[in-house]
Amino acid sequence: MEKEKLESQSSNELRQKIKTIKVIVGMLAGTSILLLVVVLYLLIVKKNNSMLALLVVAFSSIPIILFNLKQAKQMQAELDLREKS
């Protein structure tokens, strides 16, 4: 997000967006971990290779998680800057 957009939003809006991002990132990370566990279980225990392609889905969510956490960090930095002023 651009600095101008962050500066034009109210503190309450930023806090709400940070909270929303954290919830969404938590759900995405939890779902990805669950998917990884299920695929590895099917691969190791059941000897079923048909779900192996879903590993790509689990690992492709990592950049999405990192990007959203970076945005939340920028929003938090803007809030901290406002509180110091």
C-alpha positions as CSV (number, residue, x, y, z in Angstrom):
1,M,0.0,0.0,0.0
2,E,1.2,3.5,-0.7
3,K,2.1,5.9,2.0
4,E,-0.5,8.4,0.8
5,K,-3.3,5.9,1.2
6,L,-2.2,4.9,4.7
7,E,-1.9,8.6,5.7
8,S,-5.4,9.4,4.4
9,Q,-7.1,6.6,6.5
10,S,-8.2,7.0,10.0
11,S,-6.5,5.2,12.9
12,N,-9.6,3.1,13.5
13,E,-9.7,2.0,9.8
14,L,-6.0,1.0,10.0
15,R,-6.6,-1.0,13.2
16,Q,-9.5,-2.8,11.7
17,K,-7.6,-3.6,8.5
18,I,-4.7,-4.9,10.6
19,K,-7.0,-7.1,12.5
20,T,-8.7,-8.4,9.3
21,I,-5.3,-9.1,7.7
22,K,-4.2,-11.1,10.7
23,V,-7.4,-13.2,10.8
24,I,-7.2,-13.9,7.1
25,V,-3.5,-14.8,7.3
26,G,-4.1,-17.1,10.2
27,M,-6.9,-18.9,8.3
28,L,-4.8,-19.2,5.2
29,A,-1.8,-20.5,7.1
30,G,-3.9,-23.0,9.0
31,T,-5.6,-24.2,5.9
32,S,-2.2,-24.6,4.1
33,I,-0.7,-26.5,7.0
34,L,-3.8,-28.8,7.2
35,L,-3.5,-29.4,3.4
36,L,0.2,-30.2,3.7
37,V,-0.5,-32.7,6.5
38,V,-3.3,-34.4,4.6
39,V,-1.2,-34.7,1.4
40,L,1.8,-36.0,3.3
41,Y,-0.4,-38.5,5.1
42,L,-1.9,-39.8,1.9
43,L,1.6,-39.9,0.3
44,I,3.4,-41.7,3.1
45,V,0.7,-43.9,4.8
46,K,-1.7,-44.6,2.0
47,K,0.8,-44.6,-0.9
48,N,-1.5,-42.4,-2.9
49,N,0.3,-40.1,-5.3
50,S,-2.9,-38.6,-6.8
51,M,-3.0,-35.6,-4.4
52,L,0.7,-34.7,-4.8
53,A,-0.2,-31.7,-7.0
54,L,-1.9,-30.1,-4.0
55,L,1.5,-29.5,-2.5
56,V,1.8,-26.7,-5.0
57,V,-1.2,-25.0,-3.5
58,A,0.1,-25.3,0.0
59,F,3.5,-23.8,-0.9
60,S,2.1,-21.1,-3.2
61,S,0.2,-19.6,-0.3
62,I,3.5,-18.6,1.4
63,P,4.1,-15.5,-0.7
64,I,0.5,-14.4,-0.2
65,I,1.0,-14.7,3.6
66,L,4.3,-12.8,3.5
67,F,2.8,-10.0,1.4
68,N,-0.1,-9.6,3.7
69,L,2.1,-9.6,6.8
70,K,4.3,-6.9,5.2
71,Q,1.2,-4.8,4.6
72,A,0.1,-5.2,8.2
73,K,3.6,-4.2,9.4
74,Q,3.4,-1.0,7.3
75,M,0.0,-0.2,8.7
76,Q,1.3,-0.8,12.2
77,A,4.3,1.5,11.5
78,E,1.9,4.2,10.4
79,L,-0.1,3.8,13.6
80,D,3.0,4.0,15.7
81,L,4.1,7.1,13.9
82,R,0.8,8.7,14.6
83,E,0.9,7.9,18.3
84,K,4.4,9.4,18.6
85,S,3.2,12.7,17.0
